[in-house]
Every structure is written in C-alpha cells, then in structure tokens.
C-alpha cells in the first residue's frame, strides 16, 4: 500500500503535523475510522493527547487532513487529457485505485463531508471535463454524482472481498429455491466476477449513457 507522503512541516518537539496525519492515516486504513482516537494517534506519535492538539484543532480537523493528504498529492501529478469522456474515465480510475489502496479513507469520505482542497480540486477537474462534453448546470452535477456514487459503491463493495467470495455461498443457498432460478442459471458468472472488469463495464455503461444524452 502506498504510504502518505510526509512533506516538510512545522516541527514541535520533533513531531510534525505531517507525522500526525500519516499516523492517523495508518490507523484509519488498518483498523477503520471508528478506531481513530486522539489518544491513539498521540501514542503513535509519542505525544500526550494535549500535545496532539498543538498540531490539530480537533478530531474533525485531523480527519479532514487525512483525506487531503491521501487525495491531494497524487491528483496534482495526474495527467488526464484527450476527449472529455476519456478524461472523466481516467480521473475515476485513478480515484478508484487510490481508495482501494486506502480503504479506510474511502469509507471516511462516504461517512462524512470532506470539505478539503484535494477533494475540491478533483470535483473541479471532473466538472471541467464534463463541461467540455456539453454538460452544464444541473446536468453536470447529476452526471458527476452518478459517476461518484458508482465509484464509491464499487470500491466499498470490493474492499471486503477475499478469495472466499460470499457470492459462492449465495449460489449455494439458492439451490433448490424456485424463486431463485435466475441465480442458479447465472451461477458461473456470479462466482467469477473480476472487480476491475466489472468496474470498467459499469463506468463505460454510464459514459455511454452520458454520450447518448448529448446526442438527443
């Protein structure tokens, strides 16, 4: 898993703000948002809880910094060019890979608003690409939200999946149930779905719909 970069920050007693954010990111990704406490981050940084408050205002400030540290830096270097739909696809592919590397941060972005610069810049790039495709006003926002919700749904669905897929158990449960014949008929496909392949299929379906809406 890529680690959060630690650019030079203000030092207080040998610990920087960036050290605090990196420690918090590690906790969120490893153990989930609920595991993040000021005390636990302070212990990871060798600080007292009160000492941590000299670096961040409160837990909400820390969570915002975690999201910004994960989303912001890589987006600055991402070169998405070409037609509008290619730009949109490249940006959402990048964000999907990023959140799969940082599953706790993905969940964090869904659970609470994240009004940080990195997120704002991502929104701006997507909306700019959609504008090139002729989407403005409410149409642009609807298109953006559809793509965003699909991407997060795909990531959150994929994160807990392991080699023992619950879908195989679902097929086993459906055997013999007359109301579940469609599951049995699609048992092979349901048991062998590749997450990346299905993300691409869903993304292309949405983009096909958006392209078609511009031709009407």
C-alpha positions as CSV (number, residue, x, y, z in Angstrom):
1,X,0.0,0.0,0.0
2,X,1.5,3.4,-0.9
3,X,2.3,5.5,2.2
4,X,1.2,9.0,2.6
5,X,4.0,11.4,1.7
6,X,5.4,13.4,4.6
7,X,6.4,16.8,3.2
8,X,8.3,19.2,5.4
9,X,6.0,20.6,8.1
10,X,6.2,22.7,11.2
11,X,8.1,20.9,14.0
12,X,7.0,20.8,17.6
13,X,9.2,18.7,19.8
14,X,10.5,16.7,16.8
15,X,7.0,15.7,15.6
16,X,5.4,17.5,12.6
17,X,1.8,18.0,11.5
18,X,2.6,15.6,8.6
19,X,3.8,12.9,11.1
20,X,0.5,13.2,12.9
21,X,-1.6,13.0,9.7
22,X,0.5,10.0,8.5
23,X,-0.1,8.2,11.8
24,X,-3.8,8.9,11.6
25,X,-4.0,7.6,8.0
26,X,-2.3,4.4,9.0
27,X,-4.8,3.8,11.8
28,X,-7.8,4.6,9.5
29,X,-6.6,2.3,6.8
30,X,-5.6,-0.6,9.0
31,X,-8.4,-0.5,11.6
32,X,-11.2,1.7,10.3
33,X,-12.5,5.2,11.1
34,X,-14.0,4.1,14.4
35,X,-10.6,3.1,15.7
36,X,-9.2,6.6,15.3
37,X,-9.0,8.5,18.6
38,X,-6.9,11.4,19.6
39,X,-5.3,9.3,22.3
40,X,-4.3,6.5,19.9
41,X,-2.8,9.0,17.4
42,X,-1.0,10.7,20.2
43,X,0.5,7.4,21.4
44,X,1.6,6.6,17.8
45,X,3.4,9.9,17.6
46,X,4.9,9.7,21.1
47,X,2.8,12.7,22.3
48,X,0.3,13.3,25.0
49,X,-3.3,13.9,23.9
50,X,-2.9,17.6,24.8
51,X,0.3,17.7,22.9
52,X,-1.5,16.5,19.8
53,X,-3.9,19.4,20.0
54,X,-1.0,21.7,19.3
55,X,-0.9,20.2,15.8
56,X,-4.6,19.9,15.0
57,X,-7.7,21.7,16.3
58,X,-9.8,18.6,16.9
59,X,-10.7,15.2,15.5
60,X,-12.7,16.6,12.6
61,X,-9.7,18.7,11.6
62,X,-7.5,15.6,11.7
63,X,-9.9,13.6,9.6
64,X,-10.0,16.4,7.0
65,X,-6.2,16.4,6.9
66,X,-6.1,12.7,6.4
67,X,-8.4,12.9,3.4
68,X,-6.5,15.8,1.9
69,X,-3.1,14.1,2.4
70,X,-4.4,11.0,0.5
71,X,-6.4,12.6,-2.3
72,X,-4.5,15.8,-2.9
73,X,-0.8,15.0,-3.8
74,X,-1.3,12.3,-6.5
75,X,-4.1,14.3,-8.2
76,X,-1.7,17.1,-8.9
77,X,0.6,14.8,-10.9
78,X,-2.2,13.0,-12.8
79,X,-2.2,13.9,-16.4
80,X,-5.8,13.3,-17.7
81,X,-6.1,14.5,-21.3
82,X,-7.9,13.8,-24.5
83,X,-11.7,13.9,-25.1
84,X,-13.9,14.8,-22.2
85,X,-15.1,11.2,-21.6
86,X,-11.5,9.9,-21.6
87,X,-10.6,12.5,-19.0
88,X,-13.5,11.5,-16.8
89,X,-12.7,7.8,-17.1
90,X,-9.0,8.4,-16.3
91,X,-9.8,10.5,-13.2
92,X,-12.3,8.0,-11.8
93,X,-9.9,5.1,-12.5
94,X,-7.2,6.9,-10.6
95,X,-9.6,7.7,-7.6
96,X,-10.7,4.0,-7.5
97,X,-7.1,2.8,-7.3
98,X,-6.3,5.3,-4.7
99,X,-9.2,4.4,-2.5
100,X,-8.5,0.6,-2.8
101,X,-5.0,1.4,-1.5
102,X,-6.6,3.5,1.3
103,X,-9.8,1.6,2.2
104,X,-10.3,3.4,5.5
105,X,-10.1,6.8,3.8
106,X,-12.7,5.6,1.2
107,X,-15.1,4.8,4.0
108,X,-14.3,8.1,5.7
109,X,-15.3,10.0,2.5
110,X,-18.6,8.3,2.4
111,X,-19.4,8.7,6.1
112,X,-18.8,12.4,6.5
113,X,-18.4,15.5,4.3
114,X,-14.8,16.2,3.3
115,X,-14.5,19.9,2.5
116,X,-10.8,19.9,1.8
117,X,-8.7,21.3,-1.1
118,X,-7.8,18.0,-2.6
119,X,-11.4,16.9,-2.9
120,X,-12.4,20.3,-4.3
121,X,-9.8,20.1,-7.0
122,X,-10.9,16.7,-8.0
123,X,-14.5,17.9,-8.3
124,X,-13.3,20.9,-10.3
125,X,-11.4,18.7,-12.8
126,X,-14.3,16.3,-13.3
127,X,-16.8,19.2,-13.8
128,X,-14.4,20.9,-16.2
129,X,-14.2,17.7,-18.3
130,X,-18.0,17.4,-18.3
131,X,-18.3,21.0,-19.4
132,X,-16.1,20.1,-22.4
133,X,-18.7,17.4,-23.2
134,X,-21.5,19.9,-23.1
135,X,-22.8,19.2,-19.5
136,X,-23.6,22.4,-17.6
137,X,-25.7,23.3,-14.6
138,X,-27.9,20.5,-13.1
139,X,-27.0,18.1,-15.9
140,X,-23.3,18.3,-15.0
141,X,-24.0,17.8,-11.3
142,X,-26.2,14.8,-11.9
143,X,-23.6,13.3,-14.2
144,X,-20.9,13.9,-11.6
145,X,-22.9,12.5,-8.7
146,X,-23.8,9.4,-10.7
147,X,-20.1,8.7,-11.5
148,X,-19.0,9.4,-8.0
149,X,-21.6,7.2,-6.3
150,X,-20.8,4.4,-8.7
151,X,-17.1,4.7,-8.0
152,X,-17.6,4.6,-4.2
153,X,-20.1,1.8,-4.4
154,X,-17.6,-0.2,-6.5
155,X,-14.7,0.4,-4.0
156,X,-16.7,-0.3,-0.9
157,X,-18.1,-3.5,-2.5
158,X,-14.6,-4.7,-3.4
159,X,-12.8,-3.9,-0.2
160,X,-14.1,-6.8,2.0
161,X,-14.0,-9.4,-0.8
162,X,-11.4,-12.1,-0.4
163,X,-10.7,-15.4,-2.3
164,X,-13.7,-16.9,-0.4
165,X,-16.4,-14.8,-2.1
166,X,-19.8,-14.5,-0.4
167,X,-21.4,-14.8,-3.8
168,X,-20.4,-18.5,-3.9
169,X,-22.3,-19.0,-0.7
170,X,-25.2,-17.1,-2.1
171,X,-25.4,-19.6,-5.1
172,X,-25.3,-22.5,-2.6
173,X,-28.1,-21.0,-0.6
174,X,-30.2,-20.5,-3.8
175,X,-30.0,-24.2,-4.9
176,X,-33.5,-25.7,-4.7
177,X,-35.3,-22.4,-4.2
178,X,-37.8,-22.0,-7.1
179,X,-37.8,-18.2,-6.6
180,X,-34.0,-18.1,-7.2
181,X,-33.7,-19.8,-10.5
182,X,-32.0,-16.8,-12.1
183,X,-29.2,-17.1,-9.6
184,X,-28.7,-20.7,-10.4
185,X,-28.7,-20.0,-14.2
186,X,-26.0,-17.3,-13.7
187,X,-24.0,-19.3,-11.1
188,X,-20.8,-19.4,-13.1
189,X,-20.8,-15.7,-13.9
190,X,-21.8,-14.7,-10.4
191,X,-19.0,-16.7,-8.9
192,X,-16.2,-15.5,-11.1
193,X,-16.6,-11.7,-11.4
194,X,-13.4,-9.7,-11.7
195,X,-13.8,-6.4,-9.8
196,X,-11.7,-4.4,-12.3
197,X,-13.5,-5.8,-15.3
198,X,-16.9,-5.0,-13.7
199,X,-15.8,-1.5,-12.7
200,X,-14.8,-0.9,-16.3
201,X,-18.1,-2.3,-17.6
202,X,-20.1,-0.1,-15.2
203,X,-18.0,3.0,-16.0
204,X,-18.5,2.5,-19.7
205,X,-22.2,2.0,-19.3
206,X,-22.5,5.3,-17.5
207,X,-20.4,7.1,-20.1
208,X,-22.3,5.6,-22.9
209,X,-25.5,6.9,-21.4
210,X,-24.0,10.4,-21.0
211,X,-22.7,10.4,-24.6
212,X,-26.2,9.4,-25.8
213,X,-27.9,12.1,-23.8
214,X,-25.7,14.7,-25.6
215,X,-26.9,13.4,-29.0
216,X,-30.6,13.7,-28.2
